[in-house]
Amino acid sequence: MSNDYKSPAFKKLLDSLQQQSWELELIISGFAIFGLFTAYDPLKVEMVNAQNNGQIYSFVIYLVLYVACSILVFNLLLHVVLRGLWIGALGLRYVSGDIEFENLRYSERFKKYLKKRIVSFDRYIANLENYCSVLFAISFLLIFYVLAFTIVMVVIVLVANYVIDNESLPGWLSKGVGSGVMFFLAFGMFIVFFDFITQGLLKRNKWVSRVYFPIYWVFGFLTLSFLYRPLVYNFLDNRFGKRLILLLTPIYILILFLTGIEYRNSNYMERDRNSSSIFANKENYWDMMTEDSDYPGEAVIPSKVITTGHLQVFMPYSESIEERIFAFNDSLKPKKDRRGLSSSIKFSTDWDDKITTRRQKDSIRKKYLETLNIMYSFKIDTLELDSEFIVTTDTKDHLGFETFLNIKPLAEGKHMLLLKRKRKEEDTIVEITQESIPFWYFKND
């Protein structure tokens, strides 16, 4: 088969495929919707876990995938509904033909109005066909728009972190060149977006287009627009495509607004309040976190009711905990921060700061844990208890710190577990309450 787009045979093939494209659309939509529904919840769980763990890179990746999945699910479901309506209209046309307005015996006023609005049943079928085809194409185009926006934002963050805030670079490079690049990216993003929403207004004037072209060229590579540019301009030169884009934009805004609406049935009670003496949040109790999306709070105990003489406490790790440890004991802060993206392929076991042997690494980890145990302590009602945390993972493979508290001296009934944390404020050390967890202790006789 020849791929010469100018040859009559190739054009004939495209015309034939165009007439049968609805079958391919339905097949792809069916498989895509099934796969998207399968991936929807896992993507949401991974996104929430990355957010709770402070993994910004993973969070951005899963957020983009989650948004893309949501867009595709909505558009493809709408496409399937419209295609079903189109197929139904074709079947009805086979049985009933066109609309015979004279047979309806309506008054002249309604007859003229309906003829003006409907015109004919064939026109209705043609409009449905157009909506379905354009909607199917725009569904995947929107994914590229989300990807383009994400890439630009990531580039801006990378320039800010690795150029402007990079102390190892000379000042003229980090501040001078970095600030210039940042201004160009921010200004260019605004200009390109303005040109996008005005559907190419900056490309129409001869002199304005000369100034705009270099910005357009650079952002063409940043946003990967060379992959989908023909689709964009095919939409823009078609009145029907423009109209559908303008119709979908407020619909997406409305959906975004509706997802943030919730009904409040109390003036004072809320489900997501932090645990206290009058409220128990499920994020502090293992037996209540039954969903994959449930993530532990600052501290977790097995249940609201404890029947053993010891109380297990798990504190999930987060980057904020490590920052607190560095602020409390700055000798633990490495010269080179190893957090962030890394490869599983290792060419060297060096830590890049002269910590190379296993003994040195174990010594640093021991001081790390000692500092953590100095910073954190517990208080049950008026009984003060020191922490003896060790590093472990929970049943969902969350990395964290675990300890067991002796509660045999406690009387039966309600108690309040307080997780206390020391922090440095100038030249003094203050103690704050990090988490409050109510529980009931009843001895298992």
C-alpha positions as a Markdown table, in Angstrom:
| # | Residue | x | y | z |
|---|---|---|---|---|
| 1 | Met | 0.0 | 0.0 | 0.0 |
| 2 | Ser | 1.4 | 3.4 | -1.0 |
| 3 | Asn | 1.8 | 6.0 | 1.7 |
| 4 | Asp | 2.1 | 8.9 | -0.7 |
| 5 | Tyr | -0.5 | 11.3 | 0.6 |
| 6 | Lys | -0.8 | 12.9 | -2.9 |
| 7 | Ser | -1.7 | 9.7 | -4.7 |
| 8 | Pro | -5.3 | 9.1 | -5.7 |
| 9 | Ala | -5.2 | 5.6 | -4.3 |
| 10 | Phe | -4.2 | 6.9 | -0.8 |
| 11 | Lys | -6.9 | 9.5 | -0.9 |
| 12 | Lys | -9.4 | 6.8 | -1.8 |
| 13 | Leu | -8.3 | 4.7 | 1.1 |
| 14 | Leu | -8.7 | 7.6 | 3.5 |
| 15 | Asp | -12.1 | 8.3 | 2.2 |
| 16 | Ser | -13.1 | 4.7 | 2.7 |
| 17 | Leu | -11.7 | 4.6 | 6.2 |
| 18 | Gln | -13.4 | 7.9 | 7.0 |
| 19 | Gln | -16.8 | 6.3 | 6.2 |
| 20 | Gln | -16.1 | 3.4 | 8.5 |
| 21 | Ser | -14.3 | 5.3 | 11.3 |
| 22 | Trp | -17.3 | 5.0 | 13.6 |
| 23 | Glu | -16.6 | 1.3 | 14.0 |
| 24 | Leu | -13.0 | 1.9 | 15.0 |
| 25 | Glu | -14.1 | 4.7 | 17.3 |
| 26 | Leu | -16.5 | 2.5 | 19.2 |
| 27 | Ile | -14.0 | -0.4 | 19.5 |
| 28 | Ile | -11.2 | 2.0 | 20.8 |
| 29 | Ser | -13.6 | 3.7 | 23.1 |
| 30 | Gly | -14.8 | 0.5 | 24.6 |
| 31 | Phe | -11.4 | -0.9 | 25.3 |
| 32 | Ala | -10.2 | 2.5 | 26.5 |
| 33 | Ile | -13.0 | 3.0 | 28.9 |
| 34 | Phe | -12.5 | -0.4 | 30.4 |
| 35 | Gly | -8.8 | 0.2 | 30.8 |
| 36 | Leu | -9.3 | 3.7 | 32.2 |
| 37 | Phe | -11.8 | 2.5 | 34.9 |
| 38 | Thr | -9.4 | -0.2 | 35.9 |
| 39 | Ala | -6.5 | 2.3 | 36.3 |
| 40 | Tyr | -8.6 | 5.2 | 37.8 |
| 41 | Asp | -8.6 | 4.1 | 41.5 |
| 42 | Pro | -4.9 | 2.9 | 41.5 |
| 43 | Leu | -3.8 | 6.2 | 40.0 |
| 44 | Lys | -5.7 | 8.1 | 42.7 |
| 45 | Val | -4.2 | 6.0 | 45.5 |
| 46 | Glu | -0.7 | 6.4 | 44.2 |
| 47 | Met | -1.3 | 10.2 | 43.8 |
| 48 | Val | -2.5 | 10.5 | 47.4 |
| 49 | Asn | 0.3 | 8.4 | 48.7 |
| 50 | Ala | 2.9 | 10.5 | 46.8 |
| 51 | Gln | 1.3 | 13.6 | 48.2 |
| 52 | Asn | 1.3 | 12.3 | 51.8 |
| 53 | Asn | 4.9 | 11.2 | 51.5 |
| 54 | Gly | 6.0 | 14.5 | 50.1 |
| 55 | Gln | 7.3 | 13.0 | 46.8 |
| 56 | Ile | 6.7 | 16.0 | 44.6 |
| 57 | Tyr | 8.0 | 14.4 | 41.4 |
| 58 | Ser | 5.9 | 11.2 | 41.8 |
| 59 | Phe | 2.9 | 13.4 | 42.7 |
| 60 | Val | 3.2 | 15.5 | 39.6 |
| 61 | Ile | 3.5 | 12.4 | 37.4 |
| 62 | Tyr | 0.5 | 10.7 | 39.0 |
| 63 | Leu | -1.5 | 13.9 | 39.0 |
| 64 | Val | -1.0 | 14.3 | 35.2 |
| 65 | Leu | -2.0 | 10.7 | 34.6 |
| 66 | Tyr | -5.0 | 11.1 | 36.9 |
| 67 | Val | -6.2 | 14.3 | 35.1 |
| 68 | Ala | -5.7 | 12.7 | 31.7 |
| 69 | Cys | -7.6 | 9.6 | 32.8 |
| 70 | Ser | -10.5 | 11.7 | 34.1 |
| 71 | Ile | -10.7 | 13.7 | 30.8 |
| 72 | Leu | -10.6 | 10.6 | 28.7 |
| 73 | Val | -13.3 | 8.8 | 30.8 |
| 74 | Phe | -15.7 | 11.8 | 30.5 |
| 75 | Asn | -15.1 | 12.4 | 26.8 |
| 76 | Leu | -15.2 | 8.8 | 25.7 |
| 77 | Leu | -18.3 | 8.1 | 27.8 |
| 78 | Leu | -20.0 | 11.1 | 26.2 |
| 79 | His | -18.7 | 9.8 | 22.8 |
| 80 | Val | -20.2 | 6.4 | 23.3 |
| 81 | Val | -23.6 | 7.9 | 24.4 |
| 82 | Leu | -23.7 | 10.1 | 21.3 |
| 83 | Arg | -22.6 | 7.3 | 19.0 |
| 84 | Gly | -25.4 | 5.1 | 20.5 |
| 85 | Leu | -27.8 | 7.9 | 19.8 |
| 86 | Trp | -26.5 | 8.2 | 16.2 |
| 87 | Ile | -26.9 | 4.5 | 15.6 |
| 88 | Gly | -30.4 | 4.6 | 17.1 |
| 89 | Ala | -31.2 | 7.5 | 14.7 |
| 90 | Leu | -30.0 | 5.6 | 11.7 |
| 91 | Gly | -32.2 | 2.6 | 12.7 |
| 92 | Leu | -35.2 | 4.9 | 13.1 |
| 93 | Arg | -34.5 | 6.5 | 9.7 |
| 94 | Tyr | -34.6 | 3.0 | 8.1 |
| 95 | Val | -38.0 | 2.4 | 9.6 |
| 96 | Ser | -39.6 | 5.9 | 9.5 |
| 97 | Gly | -37.7 | 7.9 | 6.9 |
| 98 | Asp | -37.6 | 11.7 | 7.3 |
| 99 | Ile | -39.9 | 13.7 | 9.5 |
| 100 | Glu | -43.3 | 14.5 | 7.9 |
| 101 | Phe | -44.2 | 17.7 | 9.6 |
| 102 | Glu | -47.6 | 17.8 | 7.7 |
| 103 | Asn | -48.7 | 14.5 | 9.3 |
| 104 | Leu | -48.2 | 15.9 | 12.8 |
| 105 | Arg | -51.2 | 18.3 | 12.3 |
| 106 | Tyr | -49.6 | 21.0 | 14.4 |
| 107 | Ser | -50.6 | 24.7 | 14.2 |
| 108 | Glu | -48.8 | 26.8 | 11.7 |
| 109 | Arg | -46.8 | 28.6 | 14.4 |
| 110 | Phe | -45.3 | 25.3 | 15.8 |
| 111 | Lys | -44.9 | 23.9 | 12.3 |
| 112 | Lys | -42.8 | 26.8 | 11.1 |
| 113 | Tyr | -40.8 | 26.8 | 14.4 |
| 114 | Leu | -40.0 | 23.1 | 14.2 |
| 115 | Lys | -39.1 | 23.2 | 10.5 |
| 116 | Lys | -36.7 | 26.1 | 11.2 |
| 117 | Arg | -35.1 | 24.4 | 14.2 |
| 118 | Ile | -35.0 | 20.8 | 13.0 |
| 119 | Val | -34.9 | 21.3 | 9.2 |
| 120 | Ser | -34.7 | 17.5 | 8.5 |
| 121 | Phe | -33.9 | 14.2 | 10.3 |
| 122 | Asp | -30.9 | 13.7 | 8.0 |
| 123 | Arg | -29.4 | 16.9 | 9.1 |
| 124 | Tyr | -29.8 | 15.8 | 12.7 |
| 125 | Ile | -28.0 | 12.6 | 11.9 |
| 126 | Ala | -25.2 | 14.5 | 10.1 |
| 127 | Asn | -24.8 | 16.8 | 13.1 |
| 128 | Leu | -24.5 | 13.8 | 15.5 |
| 129 | Glu | -21.9 | 12.3 | 13.2 |
| 130 | Asn | -19.9 | 15.5 | 13.3 |
| 131 | Tyr | -20.1 | 15.8 | 17.1 |
| 132 | Cys | -19.0 | 12.2 | 17.6 |
| 133 | Ser | -16.1 | 12.4 | 15.2 |
| 134 | Val | -14.8 | 15.7 | 16.6 |
| 135 | Leu | -15.3 | 14.7 | 20.2 |
| 136 | Phe | -13.3 | 11.5 | 19.7 |
| 137 | Ala | -10.4 | 13.4 | 18.2 |
| 138 | Ile | -10.4 | 16.2 | 20.8 |
| 139 | Ser | -10.4 | 13.7 | 23.6 |
| 140 | Phe | -6.8 | 12.7 | 22.9 |
| 141 | Leu | -5.8 | 16.3 | 21.9 |
| 142 | Leu | -6.7 | 17.5 | 25.4 |
| 143 | Ile | -4.3 | 14.9 | 26.9 |
| 144 | Phe | -1.5 | 16.6 | 24.9 |
| 145 | Tyr | -2.6 | 20.0 | 26.3 |
| 146 | Val | -2.4 | 18.7 | 29.9 |
| 147 | Leu | 1.1 | 17.2 | 29.1 |
| 148 | Ala | 2.2 | 20.5 | 27.5 |
| 149 | Phe | 1.1 | 22.6 | 30.6 |
| 150 | Thr | 2.9 | 20.1 | 32.9 |
| 151 | Ile | 6.1 | 20.2 | 31.0 |
| 152 | Val | 6.2 | 24.0 | 31.0 |
| 153 | Met | 5.6 | 24.1 | 34.8 |
| 154 | Val | 8.2 | 21.5 | 35.4 |
| 155 | Val | 10.8 | 23.4 | 33.3 |
| 156 | Ile | 10.0 | 26.6 | 35.4 |
| 157 | Val | 10.5 | 24.7 | 38.7 |
| 158 | Leu | 13.7 | 23.1 | 37.4 |
| 159 | Val | 15.1 | 26.5 | 36.4 |
| 160 | Ala | 14.2 | 28.0 | 39.8 |
| 161 | Asn | 15.7 | 25.1 | 41.8 |
| 162 | Tyr | 18.7 | 24.1 | 39.8 |
| 163 | Val | 19.8 | 27.5 | 38.3 |
| 164 | Ile | 18.5 | 30.5 | 40.3 |
| 165 | Asp | 18.8 | 28.8 | 43.7 |
| 166 | Asn | 22.0 | 26.9 | 42.9 |
| 167 | Glu | 24.7 | 28.2 | 45.1 |
| 168 | Ser | 27.5 | 26.3 | 43.3 |
| 169 | Leu | 26.9 | 28.4 | 40.1 |
| 170 | Pro | 28.5 | 31.9 | 39.7 |
| 171 | Gly | 26.1 | 34.8 | 40.5 |
| 172 | Trp | 26.0 | 36.1 | 36.9 |
| 173 | Leu | 24.9 | 32.7 | 35.7 |
| 174 | Ser | 22.4 | 31.8 | 38.5 |
| 175 | Lys | 20.8 | 35.2 | 39.0 |
| 176 | Gly | 21.5 | 36.9 | 35.6 |
| 177 | Val | 20.9 | 34.2 | 33.1 |
| 178 | Gly | 18.5 | 32.2 | 35.4 |
| 179 | Ser | 16.3 | 35.3 | 36.0 |
| 180 | Gly | 16.3 | 36.0 | 32.3 |
| 181 | Val | 15.2 | 32.5 | 31.4 |
| 182 | Met | 12.6 | 32.5 | 34.1 |
| 183 | Phe | 11.1 | 35.8 | 32.8 |
| 184 | Phe | 11.1 | 34.4 | 29.2 |
| 185 | Leu | 9.3 | 31.3 | 30.3 |
| 186 | Ala | 6.7 | 33.1 | 32.4 |
| 187 | Phe | 6.1 | 35.8 | 29.7 |
| 188 | Gly | 6.2 | 33.3 | 26.9 |
| 189 | Met | 3.7 | 31.0 | 28.7 |
| 190 | Phe | 1.3 | 33.9 | 29.1 |
| 191 | Ile | 1.6 | 35.0 | 25.5 |
| 192 | Val | 1.2 | 31.5 | 24.0 |
| 193 | Phe | -1.9 | 30.9 | 26.2 |
| 194 | Phe | -3.3 | 34.3 | 25.1 |
| 195 | Asp | -2.7 | 33.3 | 21.4 |
| 196 | Phe | -4.3 | 29.9 | 22.1 |
| 197 | Ile | -7.6 | 31.2 | 23.7 |
| 198 | Thr | -7.9 | 33.9 | 20.9 |
| 199 | Gln | -7.4 | 31.1 | 18.3 |
| 200 | Gly | -4.3 | 32.6 | 16.7 |
| 201 | Leu | -4.8 | 36.4 | 17.1 |
| 202 | Leu | -1.1 | 37.1 | 17.4 |
| 203 | Lys | -0.4 | 35.2 | 14.2 |
| 204 | Arg | -2.6 | 37.5 | 12.1 |
| 205 | Asn | -0.7 | 40.8 | 12.2 |
| 206 | Lys | 2.5 | 41.0 | 10.1 |
| 207 | Trp | 4.6 | 42.9 | 12.7 |
| 208 | Val | 3.3 | 41.2 | 15.8 |
| 209 | Ser | 3.8 | 37.8 | 14.3 |
| 210 | Arg | 7.5 | 38.5 | 13.7 |
| 211 | Val | 8.0 | 39.2 | 17.4 |
| 212 | Tyr | 5.8 | 36.3 | 18.4 |
| 213 | Phe | 7.3 | 33.7 | 16.1 |
| 214 | Pro | 10.6 | 33.0 | 18.2 |
| 215 | Ile | 8.4 | 32.5 | 21.3 |
| 216 | Tyr | 6.1 | 30.2 | 19.4 |
| 217 | Trp | 9.0 | 28.2 | 18.1 |
| 218 | Val | 10.6 | 27.7 | 21.5 |
| 219 | Phe | 7.3 | 26.7 | 23.1 |
| 220 | Gly | 6.6 | 24.4 | 20.2 |
| 221 | Phe | 9.5 | 22.2 | 21.4 |
| 222 | Leu | 8.7 | 22.6 | 25.1 |
| 223 | Thr | 5.1 | 21.7 | 24.7 |
| 224 | Leu | 5.7 | 18.9 | 22.1 |
| 225 | Ser | 3.2 | 20.6 | 19.8 |
| 226 | Phe | 4.9 | 19.2 | 16.7 |
| 227 | Leu | 3.2 | 15.9 | 17.7 |
| 228 | Tyr | -0.3 | 17.3 | 17.5 |
| 229 | Arg | -0.1 | 20.6 | 15.6 |
| 230 | Pro | -2.0 | 19.3 | 12.5 |
| 231 | Leu | -4.9 | 18.3 | 14.7 |
| 232 | Val | -5.0 | 21.8 | 16.3 |
| 233 | Tyr | -5.1 | 23.7 | 13.0 |
| 234 | Asn | -7.6 | 21.2 | 11.5 |
| 235 | Phe | -9.9 | 22.2 | 14.4 |
| 236 | Leu | -9.3 | 25.9 | 14.0 |
| 237 | Asp | -10.0 | 26.0 | 10.3 |
| 238 | Asn | -13.3 | 24.3 | 10.8 |
| 239 | Arg | -16.3 | 26.2 | 12.2 |
| 240 | Phe | -17.9 | 23.2 | 13.7 |
| 241 | Gly | -14.7 | 22.2 | 15.5 |
| 242 | Lys | -14.3 | 25.7 | 17.0 |
| 243 | Arg | -17.9 | 25.6 | 18.2 |
| 244 | Leu | -17.5 | 22.3 | 19.9 |
| 245 | Ile | -14.3 | 23.5 | 21.7 |
| 246 | Leu | -16.1 | 26.6 | 22.9 |
| 247 | Leu | -19.0 | 24.3 | 24.1 |
| 248 | Leu | -16.7 | 21.9 | 26.0 |
| 249 | Thr | -14.7 | 24.6 | 27.8 |
| 250 | Pro | -17.5 | 25.8 | 30.1 |
| 251 | Ile | -18.6 | 22.1 | 30.6 |
| 252 | Tyr | -15.1 | 21.2 | 32.0 |
| 253 | Ile | -15.2 | 24.3 | 34.2 |
| 254 | Leu | -18.7 | 23.4 | 35.5 |
| 255 | Ile | -17.5 | 19.8 | 36.2 |
| 256 | Leu | -14.5 | 21.1 | 38.1 |
| 257 | Phe | -16.8 | 23.3 | 40.1 |
| 258 | Leu | -19.3 | 20.6 | 40.8 |
| 259 | Thr | -16.6 | 18.2 | 42.1 |
| 260 | Gly | -15.8 | 20.7 | 44.8 |
| 261 | Ile | -19.4 | 20.9 | 46.1 |
| 262 | Glu | -20.4 | 18.9 | 49.1 |
| 263 | Tyr | -23.5 | 19.0 | 51.4 |
| 264 | Arg | -23.0 | 19.9 | 55.0 |
| 265 | Asn | -25.6 | 18.5 | 57.4 |
| 266 | Ser | -24.2 | 20.0 | 60.6 |
| 267 | Asn | -23.1 | 23.5 | 61.7 |
| 268 | Tyr | -20.4 | 22.1 | 63.9 |
| 269 | Met | -19.5 | 18.5 | 63.0 |
| 270 | Glu | -17.0 | 17.6 | 60.3 |
| 271 | Arg | -15.7 | 14.2 | 59.2 |
| 272 | Asp | -12.0 | 15.3 | 58.6 |
| 273 | Arg | -11.1 | 17.0 | 61.8 |
| 274 | Asn | -7.9 | 16.1 | 63.5 |
| 275 | Ser | -8.2 | 13.7 | 66.5 |
| 276 | Ser | -8.8 | 15.4 | 69.9 |
| 277 | Ser | -10.5 | 14.7 | 73.2 |
| 278 | Ile | -13.9 | 15.0 | 71.4 |
| 279 | Phe | -13.1 | 13.6 | 68.0 |
| 280 | Ala | -11.4 | 10.5 | 66.6 |
| 281 | Asn | -10.1 | 10.6 | 63.0 |
| 282 | Lys | -9.8 | 7.2 | 61.3 |
| 283 | Glu | -6.3 | 8.1 | 60.1 |
| 284 | Asn | -5.1 | 7.4 | 63.6 |
| 285 | Tyr | -6.5 | 3.8 | 63.9 |
| 286 | Trp | -5.2 | 0.9 | 61.9 |
| 287 | Asp | -8.4 | -1.1 | 62.0 |
| 288 | Met | -10.4 | 1.8 | 60.5 |
| 289 | Met | -8.1 | 2.4 | 57.5 |
| 290 | Thr | -9.6 | -0.3 | 55.3 |
| 291 | Glu | -9.4 | 1.4 | 51.9 |
| 292 | Asp | -6.3 | 1.5 | 49.7 |
| 293 | Ser | -6.4 | 5.3 | 49.6 |
| 294 | Asp | -6.4 | 5.6 | 53.4 |
| 295 | Tyr | -3.1 | 7.0 | 54.6 |
| 296 | Pro | -1.9 | 7.1 | 58.2 |
| 297 | Gly | -1.8 | 10.4 | 60.1 |
| 298 | Glu | 1.1 | 11.7 | 62.2 |
| 299 | Ala | 0.8 | 8.7 | 64.5 |
| 300 | Val | -1.3 | 5.5 | 64.4 |
| 301 | Ile | -2.4 | 3.0 | 67.1 |
| 302 | Pro | -4.1 | -0.4 | 66.5 |
| 303 | Ser | -7.6 | 0.5 | 67.5 |
| 304 | Lys | -9.8 | 2.8 | 69.6 |
| 305 | Val | -10.1 | 0.0 | 72.2 |
| 306 | Ile | -6.9 | -1.4 | 73.5 |
| 307 | Thr | -7.1 | -4.7 | 75.5 |
| 308 | Thr | -3.4 | -5.5 | 75.9 |
| 309 | Gly | -0.9 | -4.2 | 78.4 |
| 310 | His | 1.1 | -2.4 | 75.6 |
| 311 | Leu | 0.2 | 0.2 | 73.0 |
| 312 | Gln | 1.7 | -0.1 | 69.6 |
| 313 | Val | 2.4 | 3.3 | 68.0 |
| 314 | Phe | 3.5 | 3.8 | 64.3 |
| 315 | Met | 4.7 | 7.2 | 62.9 |
| 316 | Pro | 4.9 | 7.2 | 59.1 |
| 317 | Tyr | 8.1 | 8.7 | 57.6 |
| 318 | Ser | 7.9 | 11.9 | 55.6 |
| 319 | Glu | 10.4 | 14.4 | 54.3 |
| 320 | Ser | 9.1 | 17.0 | 56.8 |
| 321 | Ile | 10.3 | 14.7 | 59.6 |
| 322 | Glu | 13.8 | 14.6 | 58.1 |
| 323 | Glu | 13.8 | 18.4 | 57.8 |
| 324 | Arg | 12.8 | 18.7 | 61.5 |
| 325 | Ile | 15.7 | 16.4 | 62.4 |
| 326 | Phe | 18.2 | 18.4 | 60.4 |
| 327 | Ala | 16.9 | 21.6 | 62.1 |
| 328 | Phe | 17.2 | 20.1 | 65.5 |
| 329 | Asn | 20.7 | 18.5 | 64.8 |
| 330 | Asp | 22.4 | 20.2 | 61.9 |
| 331 | Ser | 25.4 | 17.8 | 62.1 |
| 332 | Leu | 23.2 | 15.2 | 60.4 |
| 333 | Lys | 22.5 | 17.3 | 57.4 |
| 334 | Pro | 24.6 | 15.9 | 54.5 |
| 335 | Lys | 26.7 | 18.1 | 52.2 |
| 336 | Lys | 24.8 | 16.6 | 49.2 |
| 337 | Asp | 21.1 | 15.9 | 49.5 |
| 338 | Arg | 20.4 | 12.5 | 48.1 |
| 339 | Arg | 16.6 | 12.8 | 48.1 |
| 340 | Gly | 14.6 | 13.1 | 44.9 |
| 341 | Leu | 14.7 | 11.1 | 41.7 |
| 342 | Ser | 17.4 | 8.4 | 41.4 |
| 343 | Ser | 18.2 | 5.4 | 39.3 |
| 344 | Ser | 18.1 | 1.8 | 40.6 |
| 345 | Ile | 21.2 | 1.2 | 38.5 |
| 346 | Lys | 24.2 | 1.8 | 40.8 |
| 347 | Phe | 27.8 | 2.3 | 39.5 |
| 348 | Ser | 29.1 | 3.2 | 42.9 |
| 349 | Thr | 28.1 | 2.8 | 46.5 |
| 350 | Asp | 29.7 | 6.0 | 47.7 |
| 351 | Trp | 27.5 | 8.6 | 49.4 |
| 352 | Asp | 29.5 | 11.4 | 47.8 |
| 353 | Asp | 30.3 | 13.0 | 51.2 |
| 354 | Lys | 33.1 | 10.6 | 52.4 |
| 355 | Ile | 30.7 | 8.3 | 54.1 |
| 356 | Thr | 31.6 | 5.1 | 52.4 |
| 357 | Thr | 31.8 | 2.2 | 54.8 |
| 358 | Arg | 29.0 | 0.2 | 56.3 |
| 359 | Arg | 30.1 | 1.1 | 59.8 |
| 360 | Gln | 30.0 | 4.9 | 59.0 |
| 361 | Lys | 26.5 | 4.5 | 57.4 |
| 362 | Asp | 25.2 | 2.6 | 60.4 |
| 363 | Ser | 26.7 | 5.2 | 62.8 |
| 364 | Ile | 24.9 | 8.0 | 61.0 |
| 365 | Arg | 21.7 | 6.1 | 61.0 |
| 366 | Lys | 22.0 | 5.4 | 64.7 |
| 367 | Lys | 22.6 | 9.2 | 65.4 |
| 368 | Tyr | 19.6 | 9.9 | 63.2 |
| 369 | Leu | 17.4 | 7.6 | 65.2 |
| 370 | Glu | 18.8 | 8.9 | 68.5 |
| 371 | Thr | 17.9 | 12.5 | 67.5 |
| 372 | Leu | 14.4 | 11.3 | 66.6 |
| 373 | Asn | 13.9 | 9.7 | 70.0 |
| 374 | Ile | 15.2 | 12.9 | 71.7 |
| 375 | Met | 12.8 | 15.0 | 69.7 |
| 376 | Tyr | 9.7 | 12.9 | 70.2 |
| 377 | Ser | 8.1 | 11.6 | 73.4 |
| 378 | Phe | 4.6 | 10.6 | 74.6 |
| 379 | Lys | 2.2 | 11.6 | 77.2 |
| 380 | Ile | -0.9 | 9.6 | 78.2 |
| 381 | Asp | -3.1 | 11.8 | 80.3 |
| 382 | Thr | -0.5 | 13.0 | 82.9 |
| 383 | Leu | 1.9 | 10.0 | 82.5 |
| 384 | Glu | 5.0 | 11.0 | 80.5 |
| 385 | Leu | 6.8 | 8.3 | 78.5 |
| 386 | Asp | 9.9 | 8.4 | 76.4 |
| 387 | Ser | 9.9 | 7.0 | 72.8 |
| 388 | Glu | 12.1 | 4.1 | 71.7 |
| 389 | Phe | 11.4 | 4.2 | 68.0 |
| 390 | Ile | 12.9 | 1.8 | 65.5 |
| 391 | Val | 12.7 | 1.9 | 61.7 |
| 392 | Thr | 10.2 | -0.4 | 60.1 |
| 393 | Thr | 7.4 | -0.7 | 57.5 |
| 394 | Asp | 3.7 | -1.2 | 58.1 |
| 395 | Thr | 1.4 | -3.8 | 56.5 |
| 396 | Lys | 0.9 | -1.4 | 53.5 |
| 397 | Asp | 4.7 | -1.1 | 53.1 |
| 398 | His | 4.8 | 2.5 | 54.4 |
| 399 | Leu | 8.2 | 3.4 | 55.8 |
| 400 | Gly | 8.1 | 4.7 | 59.3 |
| 401 | Phe | 9.0 | 4.5 | 63.0 |
| 402 | Glu | 7.5 | 2.1 | 65.5 |
| 403 | Thr | 7.5 | 1.8 | 69.3 |
| 404 | Phe | 5.5 | 0.0 | 72.0 |
| 405 | Leu | 4.4 | 1.8 | 75.2 |
| 406 | Asn | 3.7 | 0.1 | 78.5 |
| 407 | Ile | 0.1 | 1.0 | 79.6 |
| 408 | Lys | -0.4 | -1.6 | 82.3 |
| 409 | Pro | -0.4 | 1.1 | 85.1 |
| 410 | Leu | -3.4 | 2.8 | 83.4 |
| 411 | Ala | -6.9 | 2.6 | 84.8 |
| 412 | Glu | -9.6 | 1.2 | 82.6 |
| 413 | Gly | -11.6 | 3.8 | 80.6 |
| 414 | Lys | -10.9 | 6.6 | 78.2 |
| 415 | His | -7.4 | 8.1 | 77.8 |
| 416 | Met | -5.6 | 10.6 | 75.6 |
| 417 | Leu | -2.3 | 9.8 | 73.9 |
| 418 | Leu | -0.3 | 12.9 | 73.1 |
| 419 | Leu | 2.7 | 12.8 | 70.7 |
| 420 | Lys | 5.0 | 15.5 | 71.8 |
| 421 | Arg | 7.8 | 17.1 | 69.7 |
| 422 | Lys | 10.8 | 19.3 | 70.7 |
| 423 | Arg | 12.0 | 22.0 | 68.3 |
| 424 | Lys | 14.5 | 24.7 | 68.4 |
| 425 | Glu | 13.4 | 28.3 | 68.4 |
| 426 | Glu | 16.4 | 30.6 | 68.3 |
| 427 | Asp | 18.4 | 29.7 | 71.5 |
| 428 | Thr | 15.6 | 27.8 | 73.2 |
| 429 | Ile | 13.9 | 24.4 | 72.9 |
| 430 | Val | 10.2 | 24.3 | 73.0 |
| 431 | Glu | 7.8 | 21.4 | 73.1 |
| 432 | Ile | 4.6 | 21.2 | 71.1 |
| 433 | Thr | 1.9 | 18.6 | 70.7 |
| 434 | Gln | 2.2 | 17.0 | 67.3 |
| 435 | Glu | -0.8 | 14.6 | 67.6 |
| 436 | Ser | -3.7 | 13.8 | 70.0 |
| 437 | Ile | -5.3 | 10.4 | 69.8 |
| 438 | Pro | -8.2 | 9.3 | 72.2 |
| 439 | Phe | -8.5 | 5.6 | 73.1 |
| 440 | Trp | -10.1 | 3.3 | 75.6 |
| 441 | Tyr | -8.2 | 0.8 | 77.7 |
| 442 | Phe | -9.9 | -2.3 | 79.0 |
| 443 | Lys | -7.9 | -5.2 | 80.4 |
| 444 | Asn | -8.4 | -8.5 | 78.6 |
| 445 | Asp | -9.0 | -10.7 | 81.7 |
